[in-house]
Amino acid sequence: MSVVSRITSNKRGLIASLAAVAALGMTSAYTLGGFSASIADPTSTFSSATLQLSEGVGATTCYSTGTGAGGTVTATNSGSCSGINVLTGTLDQVPGGTALTSTITLKNVGNMPASVANLVTGTCTAAAASDDSSYAGSDTTGFCGKVDVTVANTTSGATDKCVYPTQAAACPALSNTYTLAGLAGTTFNTTPMSALAANATATYVVTVQLDSTAATNADQGLTATLPFTWSISQ
Amino acid sequence: MDTNRPPTRATSPALALVRLWRRLTVVGILCALLLSLASPAGAAGFNATTASANSTFSSGTMQLKATTSSTTCYSTGTGSGGTVSTNSATCASGSPIPSGSLSPSTSSSASTTLSSVGNANAPASTVSSASCGVAQMSDVTGGDTALAFGGLTYQASGPLGSQAVAVDGSTGWAETTTSYSNPEGFTELIWFNTTKASGGIMGLGSQANPTTSTPADHDRQLWIDPSGRLVWGVYDNAVYELTSTATVDTGNWVMAAASVGTAGMQLYVNGSEVNSSPTPTIAQNYTGWWSLGYASLANWSDIPTNYYFSGSIAQAAVIPSQLTAAQVSSLYSDTTLASYTAGIEALSPTNYWPLNDTGAVPYEGAVPNATASTTLADYSSNSDTGTAIGGLTIGAAGPTTLGASGISLNGSSEYVETAKSYANPEGFSVATWFKTSSTTGGTILGFTSSQTNGAPTNSDRTLWLDSGGNLIWEVNNGTVDEVTSPGAYNNGQWHFVVAEIGSSGQQLWVDGVKVASTITVTSAQNYTGYWHLGWGSETGWTNAPTTPYLTGSLAEAAVLPAQLSAAQISLLYSASSTAAVALDMSELSPSAYWPLQDSASNVCGTVEVTVQQTVGTTNTCVYPAGTGSCPSPSSSYLLTGLASRSVTAPTSSTAVAVQITMEESTTSSTAIAGLHMLPNFAFGIGSTTNIWSAQVDFPYAWAEL
């Protein structure tokens, strides 16, 4: 018999027991008879901890509750950060142009330590993007493979520095070897990801650049989208 | 009552409490165990997540807007905004050059404003005259291109749903570039539409450009007499004229057919014979050029005072036989352009000018009676002008993908000499388009210590085809080092070849693909020499060509002072126009760049030009380069020397105005007066570092000489 079924079969007893405890709490001062002495601890409580994550880029900070700092913790404990673009999102990038960086600050804003930190990347998709004058690109084929990217763990004291490509050193220079296409669909959950103690922070720097191989005019006016999901676990 | 249940035991309160505690303990353990099993993360129970689903990275857009006095064009070709693809647009209207007729005494100017309308500014910008020729009306069967003169408008409304050229009755007409010796037994066919009782429609004159003076011989002429009737004139020791009974200046399209031959003379209007004569059976014996929209009518009878036709003409043809009445009637019964065209072609015409031309395709061959040119301009900043030696053909057909012309060489004596010597070029690339069907091989490009084709002291850096059609790129690095393509390219098709030497090794690329290389050879022989096109000195080398001269064609040749990357080679190979090649080349800072788009006639070489830019309130002369405003046009600065020039790149906040000033040279031949010069001006933005570019091309812009 499983534990669950045993519990079910003893349901009646369990209810009875809980009722008895309740009754005892209410009536013991009167039913044990004779002299008695008692000390009541009416404020005794037991509380579960909270494991909460905040993600900040620039002036924007998102929380895993999805409600800003504080708030009700639900079962999902997962916040969607539509205001954060870790790939910078600007519309003026040219092949081989100046690399762009985005610094992401993760903080365990709960009161218990996390033992695991995760970065999960989704599917990279490319689409035409209109600029301010409504010019838009025409050839999305292979565009994710033309955006060079590295993800560095720049947390103070982090031993292993480069998350993508994973290596025990600072990230290499941007090149067509490491692109959004290569980064997509990957889970990073070991070093150099930094687990976070309560109230601890970690910083990651995403560096992107339009590769010089995006050399044809058809590579203008395109957008590559890659979801980033950061998480910490007990 | 269940009698099988055990009897109820007497229970003290204390004992009840002990039992309750035990039960609660068990329940607590079970609850903890249940929670443990239900946790999705196993031992790691709690987790927290933030997701940035909207993380995007976007490429910029590099877009050019060019605004002339009458129109605005965008590099997308779709107006403001739109899809970016080749990013090179043809502006079908508007002109960056002075409109109207150029004067040899007074200059005229036009200004174009360049604006950066994308969100990525380019660091460089150019203005270029990527090719230069004169407007043509193609002969679709005989290859005898007709040239447009004076007041002539392209793509007017024509018969059978076709297009026509409109001539203005005072300066507009066209002339063939080929002369014919005594055409006999033939039929002239042409459609016309006029309301004027005046003008020559078609004729044969013994002098190129009969508008300048009366030719010695001129017959085989169609004209409209002062009463509005159609006249067909032939001379055979006497003037013979056939005149229609009805007038033809009705404002309706008329199909005229006129013949002379063994059946005598016939004149047809709209498919029906309107007059004929059994004599003469021949016309005058001389060599002449066909004219359209004009006929030299001096000394004929029943002629108008104005020899220029006023109206529209279309579907002109010369059939090398006397058509029967049935054949003419059959042609006229065709009700669609397709069936009419098929009908004409079935008659094996000597010439067929549909006259549906755009006026934007430059003819770069010889212009009758105009001075022949041997100059092959260097579009780099080094003025390493080429000279056509041996009478090679300038203005020959070029790569079709570029809409270009080129030079053709005879394989025995024709080649290109250049003007400048170079001391030990190293770390460079040579690039050119070529076409050959030769089975004896021949040199595409070579570098020898002699400026001429004499036996040189030193020779290497040579690119040739062997007798099997394989390409060989040779340098002398102490020994003669050759890399050879595995494939043959003497298939009569245009190919783009790049040969390199430098720290990346000795490399040979064909049509954008590396076909042969060695990393061990990185330098060539140290000497000072001259580049040659179509000739080299390969004596004693392995697989040397049978003759050092090339039998074939070349176009868009260049020497570039660096080894090109695969992306750069691909960009050059994929260029879709001569203007695009010029822009790409300019960004590579060539040591020498011979587009080979030169005109065989000295048409563009007699037009003086300056180019001035204005940024804010600051004027800078771009051509000739100098500070401040440009000097007045002079013979020192000709259109053929303009090539591609750098101007300040416009930004999103600062536009750049480019003013082009032109003046005709006082030395211009009268034979070219009235021709529609097409300098094919283009404006571009781009850079070598990001390779993106945007371009607006004005192939339709012409100035009358």
Interface residues (C-beta under 8 A of the other chain):
Chain A: V3 V4 R6 I7 G13 L14 S17 L18 A20 V21 L24 T31 L32 A49 T50 L51 Q52 L53 S54 E55 C62 Y63 S64 T76 N77 S78 G79 S80 C81 S82 I84 N85 V86 L87 T88 G89 T90 L91 D92 Q93 V94 P95 G96 G97 L100 L106 N108 G110 M112 A114 S115 V116 G122 A128 A129 S130 D131 D132 S133 S134 Y135 A136 G137 S138 D139 F143 V147 L180 V208 L210 S212 T213 A214 A215 T216 N217 A218 D219 Q220 G221 L222 T223 A224 T225 L226 P227 F228 T229 W230 S231 I232 S233 Q234
Chain B: P13 A16 L17 L20 R23 L24 V27 L30 L33 L34 L37 A41 A43 A44 G45 F46 N47 A48 T49 T50 A51 S52 A53 N54 S55 T56 F57 S58 S59 G60 T61 M62 Q63 T76 S80 G81 G82 T83 V84 S85 T86 N87 S88 V117 G118 N119 A120 A567 S570 L571 S574 T689 N690 I691 W692 S693 A694
